[in-house]
Amino acid sequence: MKRLILMTGLLMATSAYAQTEVVTGITRGKDYGVVYTLPKTQLDIEIKANKISYTPGEFCKYADRYLRLSKVSADAEVYWELKEITVKSVGVPNSEQTYFVKLKDKTVAPLIELTSDGLIKSINVPYSHQTTPLVPLQKAKATKANPKEFLTEEILMANSTAKMAELVAKEIYNIRESKNALLRGQADNTPQDGAQLKIMLDNLNIQEEAMTEMFSGTRLVEEKSFKISLTPNQEVENQIAFRFSKKLGIVEENDLAGEPYYISIKDLKSIALPAEDGKKKKTEGIAYNVPGKALVSISDGKKVIMKEELPVTQFGSLEYLAPVLFNKKSTIQVLFDPNTGGLIKVDQAETSE
C-alpha cells in the first residue's frame, strides 16, 4: 500500500499555546488542515477452484482390460473442483467517518501519515520508506513427454488398435519391473551412485506416466481464484455467499445452476459498550476505532468449510484521543492499524520548552 505524507506545519507560539482542533467532516474556506478517514470492515471471500479439462486416451477402451483402470471415460469433458475457501478482513474508507485536523494559531500541529486511500496510519511517527516486496520466482511448468517417442517398432507395426494397446500395456509392465529391479539392486546395470540411480528412475517414471496416459487420458488443471466482497453491518446467519457448479464453476448467488454456499457472521461482543445515559458523548480529538470481533463461518449447508474469528470495526466503538495531547509541551507518537483504524501503539516523548 502506497503511503502519503502530509506535513501540517509547525506553528510556534511566543508564550501561550492552544490545542489542535479536530472536527467531523471536511471543512473548507479559510481553514487549513488535514483530512483523514477511518476504515470500516469489508470481508473478502477468496475462492480457489480448479478447472479441469479431460482428454480421453487413445486406448481408453482397453484401460480396464490391460491395466485394470476402471471408470475411464471415452468422452472429453471440462469440470470444476472446489479447492479452498478463505475469508479475510480488510479496511476500506468509511465516508461516514471523515475528520478534519484544523490548524490554529499557536499550536504544534502533528505530522500525519495517511495511506493512499486517505486512511490514517500514524501521527508524529518518523516516516520509513516502503521497501519493494520481493517477487517470488515462478517455476517453469514441466512439459509432458510425448508417449509416441517411447513406442517400439513392434508397437508401431501392429495391425490393430487392440494389438497396439496390448503391446503398450506390456511395455508399461516391463518399465515397472525395471524400476523394481533398480530399487532392489538386482538390475544388471544398477548404478552405484545415488544421483545416477535417481536420474534413471526419473526417466522410467516419465516413460511410464506418458504411456499410461494413453489409457487413462490426460487432465489439464488450471487454478482459478475468485473474490467476493461484502460489508457486514449486522449479524447474518446462513446467507448465500455464492454458488458452485461442477460444470460452470463459481456462479452468482441467484444462479440456480450452482449449489449454494452460506456465510454466517456472529458478533462476539468483545467490546463492552457503555449503557446510554442520555448525556451527549464528547466527540473532540483524534478519532479512532476500537474494533470488535466476529465469528465468520462458511458452510455448504451440511458441513462447515471454514470458521475463523476476524476483526470487524462495525461491531466495535468509536473513541477519541484528547486534543491536549498534541500541544507544544509534548509530542505524542501514535501508530494506527490502517486495516481497522484501531490503535497499535501510543508513545509520549517530552520535549524541552
ABEGO torsion letter per residue (X at the ends): XBBBBBBAEBBBBAABBBBBBBBBEBBBEABBEBBBBBBBBBBBBBBBBBBBBBBBBAAAAAAAAAAGBBGBBABBBBBBBBABBBBBBBBBBBAABBBBBBBBBGBBBBBBBBBAAGBBABBGBBBBBBBBBBBBBBBBBBBBBBAAAABBAAAAABABAAAAAAAAAAAAAAAAAAAAAAAAGABAABBABAAAAAAAAAAAAAAAAAAAAAAAEBBBBBBBBBBBBBBBABBBBGBBABBBBAAAEBBBAABAABBBBBBBBBBAGABBBBBBAGBBBBABEBBBBBBBBBBBBBBAGABBABBBBBBBAAABBBBBBBAAABBAABBBBBBBBAAAGBBABBBBBBBBX
